[in-house]
Amino acid sequence: MEKHTRICSFSIRKTTLEALDGYAAARGKRSRSELVSELLDFAIDQKRHQHDEENIPGDGIIPEKISIKWYESLYFNSLRDYFYSGDCWFEIRLHGISVSEEGEIEEYDSLVDKLNEFYEGLINDLNVKLGKDSDLARTFIGAIKSDDVKILAVRVRGTQEYIPGVGPVCNVVYAVTLVNVKENTHSKDHFYLDYHAIQVLDVREIGRAPLSTLVRKKNKQLAPGYLYWMPITIFQNKMLVMGVRRRALSDQAIALVKIDDVIMVTNQAIRVKKNRK
């Protein structure tokens, strides 16, 4: 019969041996070697999966430094001297976006065109209400032309349907705001607010499980290294949750934010409507 054990000898601290004997007595273990083997197996398994555990997002209290950094990065919060609005997010709807044979959606170009129309209309409204070339209008125009202020557009819902004679088209809704990314992308902090990792959860799901569980359930391809999941707003019965990631693992995401004028977040899947027979 093949042996499953091997005799080996090693030194052990007296205090550790006393603790081991006490633990064995409490557990009713007669064999010290059996207990040592169990404890070693457990410790090795924990060490082997330690990295996996570190990658599981936490559900503890978000450190104040992180939440303040997000709040201060919202560009509209910097305009409180000019006006007050509790809403920093706006709705952008895209209708009839064509879908190619490969399933690719002409979504980005349509979004950029709509955003240009939206902000042009916003500037015109400011000029009408406050006068042309007002301080607020000049401040706003300067900001959206700056490399530091980016448009953050998060897809909150989308549907695809087939229209006879046209083909498959998509209708999508975006939550849009402006963020000053400089303090995030150029920071020396160990964490990074990952805009591209923003997840969209139905408010009816909140409270049924920890946020990290809801996020992992919805996005099984989640990259490693997230420390927290931070709620950032509720928009049309959807909670937007941002991933706070280790900066050491975020070089690629940071580089992408630096070069893009529009941070387009499309984690929310597009639902395909079934044609009625």
C-alpha positions as CSV (number, residue, x, y, z in Angstrom):
1,M,0.0,0.0,0.0
2,E,1.4,3.4,-1.0
3,K,2.3,5.6,1.9
4,H,0.7,9.0,2.1
5,T,3.0,10.3,4.8
6,R,6.6,11.0,5.2
7,I,8.6,11.6,8.4
8,C,10.5,14.9,8.7
9,S,11.9,16.9,11.6
10,F,12.1,20.6,12.1
11,S,12.5,23.0,15.0
12,I,9.5,24.9,16.4
13,R,9.2,27.6,19.1
14,K,8.1,26.4,22.5
15,T,5.3,28.9,22.6
16,T,4.0,27.7,19.3
17,L,4.2,24.1,20.4
18,E,2.2,24.9,23.6
19,A,-0.4,26.7,21.5
20,L,-0.6,23.8,19.2
21,D,-1.1,21.3,22.0
22,G,-3.8,23.5,23.5
23,Y,-5.5,23.8,20.2
24,A,-5.3,20.0,19.6
25,A,-6.8,19.4,23.1
26,A,-9.7,21.8,22.4
27,R,-10.4,20.2,19.1
28,G,-10.2,16.7,20.4
29,K,-7.3,15.8,18.1
30,R,-5.2,12.9,19.4
31,S,-2.6,13.1,16.6
32,R,-0.3,16.1,16.7
33,S,1.0,15.2,13.2
34,E,-2.5,15.1,11.8
35,L,-3.3,18.5,13.2
36,V,0.0,20.0,11.9
37,S,-0.7,18.6,8.4
38,E,-4.2,20.2,8.4
39,L,-2.9,23.5,9.5
40,L,-0.1,23.5,6.9
41,D,-2.6,22.6,4.1
42,F,-4.8,25.4,5.2
43,A,-2.0,27.9,5.4
44,I,-0.6,26.9,2.0
45,D,-4.0,27.2,0.4
46,Q,-4.5,30.7,1.8
47,K,-1.1,31.8,0.5
48,R,-1.8,30.3,-2.9
49,H,-5.0,32.2,-3.3
50,Q,-4.0,35.4,-1.4
51,H,-3.6,37.3,-4.7
52,D,-7.1,36.3,-5.7
53,E,-8.5,37.6,-2.4
54,E,-6.8,40.9,-2.9
55,N,-8.5,41.4,-6.2
56,I,-12.0,41.1,-4.7
57,P,-13.5,44.5,-4.4
58,G,-14.2,45.6,-0.8
59,D,-17.5,46.7,0.6
60,G,-16.1,48.7,3.5
61,I,-16.5,52.4,4.0
62,I,-15.0,54.4,1.1
63,P,-12.1,56.5,2.5
64,E,-13.0,60.2,2.6
65,K,-10.0,61.0,0.4
66,I,-11.4,58.9,-2.4
67,S,-14.9,60.3,-2.3
68,I,-13.7,63.9,-2.0
69,K,-11.4,63.4,-5.0
70,W,-14.4,62.3,-7.1
71,Y,-16.7,65.1,-5.9
72,E,-14.1,67.8,-6.6
73,S,-13.4,66.3,-10.1
74,L,-17.0,67.0,-11.2
75,Y,-16.5,70.1,-13.3
76,F,-20.0,71.5,-12.6
77,N,-19.3,71.5,-8.9
78,S,-16.6,74.1,-9.6
79,L,-19.2,76.5,-11.0
80,R,-21.1,77.1,-7.7
81,D,-20.0,80.7,-7.8
82,Y,-22.1,81.2,-10.9
83,F,-25.1,79.0,-10.4
84,Y,-26.4,76.2,-8.2
85,S,-27.7,73.0,-9.5
86,G,-27.9,69.7,-7.6
87,D,-27.7,67.8,-10.9
88,C,-24.4,67.4,-12.6
89,W,-25.6,64.8,-15.1
90,F,-27.5,65.2,-18.3
91,E,-29.3,62.8,-20.7
92,I,-28.2,62.2,-24.2
93,R,-30.4,59.9,-26.4
94,L,-29.2,58.3,-29.6
95,H,-31.8,56.9,-32.0
96,G,-31.6,54.6,-35.0
97,I,-27.8,53.9,-34.8
98,S,-27.0,51.5,-37.6
99,V,-25.5,48.1,-36.9
100,S,-23.0,46.6,-39.4
101,E,-23.1,43.1,-40.6
102,E,-20.3,42.3,-38.1
103,G,-22.5,43.7,-35.3
104,E,-20.4,46.9,-34.8
105,I,-22.4,49.9,-33.8
106,E,-21.6,53.4,-35.1
107,E,-22.1,54.6,-31.6
108,Y,-19.1,56.7,-30.9
109,D,-19.4,59.0,-33.9
110,S,-23.1,59.4,-33.2
111,L,-22.4,60.2,-29.5
112,V,-19.7,62.8,-30.3
113,D,-22.0,64.6,-32.8
114,K,-24.9,64.7,-30.2
115,L,-22.5,65.9,-27.5
116,N,-21.3,68.7,-29.8
117,E,-24.9,69.8,-30.4
118,F,-25.7,69.6,-26.7
119,Y,-22.8,71.7,-25.4
120,E,-23.3,74.2,-28.3
121,G,-26.9,74.6,-27.2
122,L,-25.8,74.9,-23.5
123,I,-23.4,77.7,-24.5
124,N,-26.1,79.5,-26.5
125,D,-28.4,79.3,-23.5
126,L,-25.7,80.8,-21.3
127,N,-25.2,83.6,-23.8
128,V,-28.9,84.4,-23.9
129,K,-29.4,84.3,-20.2
130,L,-26.2,86.0,-19.1
131,G,-25.2,88.0,-22.1
132,K,-22.7,87.1,-24.9
133,D,-19.2,86.5,-23.7
134,S,-20.2,86.3,-20.1
135,D,-17.7,85.1,-17.5
136,L,-19.5,81.8,-17.1
137,A,-19.7,81.2,-20.9
138,R,-16.0,82.0,-21.3
139,T,-15.1,79.8,-18.3
140,F,-17.2,77.0,-19.7
141,I,-15.9,77.2,-23.2
142,G,-12.3,77.3,-21.9
143,A,-12.9,74.2,-19.8
144,I,-14.3,72.0,-22.5
145,K,-11.4,72.9,-24.7
146,S,-8.9,72.1,-22.0
147,D,-7.0,68.8,-22.0
148,D,-7.8,68.4,-18.3
149,V,-11.6,68.4,-18.6
150,K,-13.2,65.4,-20.3
151,I,-16.7,64.4,-21.2
152,L,-17.7,61.3,-19.3
153,A,-20.5,59.5,-21.0
154,V,-22.0,56.3,-19.5
155,R,-24.4,54.2,-21.3
156,V,-27.3,53.5,-18.9
157,R,-29.6,51.5,-21.3
158,G,-29.8,50.4,-24.9
159,T,-32.0,48.3,-27.1
160,Q,-31.5,46.8,-30.5
161,E,-34.4,46.0,-32.9
162,Y,-34.8,45.0,-36.5
163,I,-36.6,47.3,-38.8
164,P,-37.8,45.8,-42.1
165,G,-36.2,47.5,-45.0
166,V,-33.6,49.2,-42.8
167,G,-32.0,46.4,-40.8
168,P,-30.9,46.2,-37.1
169,V,-30.7,49.6,-35.3
170,C,-29.9,50.6,-31.7
171,N,-31.5,53.2,-29.4
172,V,-29.3,54.1,-26.4
173,V,-29.4,56.5,-23.5
174,Y,-26.3,58.1,-21.9
175,A,-25.7,59.8,-18.7
176,V,-23.2,62.6,-19.4
177,T,-21.1,65.0,-17.2
178,L,-17.8,66.8,-17.3
179,V,-14.8,65.6,-15.1
180,N,-11.5,67.2,-14.5
181,V,-9.2,64.2,-14.8
182,K,-5.8,65.8,-14.0
183,E,-5.9,65.2,-10.2
184,N,-6.7,61.6,-10.9
185,T,-4.4,60.8,-13.9
186,H,-1.4,62.6,-12.5
187,S,-1.8,61.8,-8.8
188,K,0.8,60.0,-6.7
189,D,-2.0,58.2,-4.7
190,H,-2.0,54.4,-4.7
191,F,-5.5,54.4,-6.0
192,Y,-7.1,55.4,-9.4
193,L,-10.7,56.3,-10.1
194,D,-11.4,54.0,-13.1
195,Y,-13.9,55.8,-15.3
196,H,-14.0,52.9,-17.8
197,A,-15.0,50.5,-15.1
198,I,-18.2,52.3,-14.1
199,Q,-21.0,49.7,-13.8
200,V,-24.7,50.4,-14.1
201,L,-27.0,48.7,-11.5
202,D,-30.7,48.7,-11.2
203,V,-31.7,50.5,-8.0
204,R,-34.0,47.6,-7.2
205,E,-31.0,45.4,-6.8
206,I,-29.3,47.6,-4.3
207,G,-29.4,46.1,-0.8
208,R,-30.0,42.6,-1.9
209,A,-26.2,41.8,-1.8
210,P,-23.0,43.8,-1.3
211,L,-22.0,46.0,-4.2
212,S,-19.0,43.9,-5.0
213,T,-21.2,40.9,-5.3
214,L,-23.6,42.6,-7.6
215,V,-20.8,43.9,-9.8
216,R,-19.1,40.6,-10.0
217,K,-22.4,38.9,-10.9
218,K,-23.0,41.4,-13.7
219,N,-19.5,41.5,-15.0
220,K,-17.7,38.2,-14.8
221,Q,-14.8,39.5,-16.9
222,L,-13.8,42.1,-14.3
223,A,-10.1,42.9,-14.3
224,P,-8.1,42.4,-11.1
225,G,-7.0,45.0,-8.7
226,Y,-10.2,46.8,-7.6
227,L,-10.2,48.1,-4.0
228,Y,-13.7,49.5,-3.7
229,W,-16.9,50.1,-5.6
230,M,-18.2,53.6,-5.0
231,P,-21.7,54.8,-5.8
232,I,-21.4,58.1,-7.7
233,T,-25.0,59.0,-8.8
234,I,-28.5,57.7,-9.4
235,F,-29.7,58.4,-12.9
236,Q,-33.1,57.3,-14.2
237,N,-33.5,54.5,-11.7
238,K,-29.9,53.3,-12.3
239,M,-27.1,53.5,-9.8
240,L,-23.7,54.3,-11.4
241,V,-20.9,52.6,-9.4
242,M,-17.2,53.4,-10.0
243,G,-14.4,51.0,-9.5
244,V,-11.4,52.3,-7.4
245,R,-8.4,50.4,-8.7
246,R,-4.8,50.0,-7.7
247,R,-2.8,52.7,-9.6
248,A,0.0,50.2,-10.2
249,L,-2.4,48.2,-12.4
250,S,-4.0,51.2,-14.2
251,D,-1.3,52.5,-16.6
252,Q,-3.3,51.5,-19.7
253,A,-6.5,53.0,-18.5
254,I,-4.8,56.2,-17.5
255,A,-3.1,56.5,-20.9
256,L,-6.5,56.1,-22.6
257,V,-8.1,58.8,-20.5
258,K,-5.3,61.2,-21.3
259,I,-5.7,60.9,-25.1
260,D,-9.5,60.7,-25.4
261,D,-11.7,63.8,-25.3
262,V,-14.7,61.6,-24.6
263,I,-14.6,58.9,-22.0
264,M,-17.2,56.5,-23.4
265,V,-18.3,53.8,-21.0
266,T,-20.3,51.0,-22.6
267,N,-20.3,48.3,-19.9
268,Q,-24.1,48.3,-19.9
269,A,-25.2,45.7,-22.4
270,I,-27.6,46.5,-25.3
271,R,-30.7,44.4,-25.1
272,V,-32.0,42.8,-28.3
273,K,-35.7,43.1,-28.8
274,K,-37.5,40.1,-30.2
275,N,-39.7,40.8,-33.1
276,R,-43.3,40.0,-32.5
277,K,-44.8,37.3,-34.8
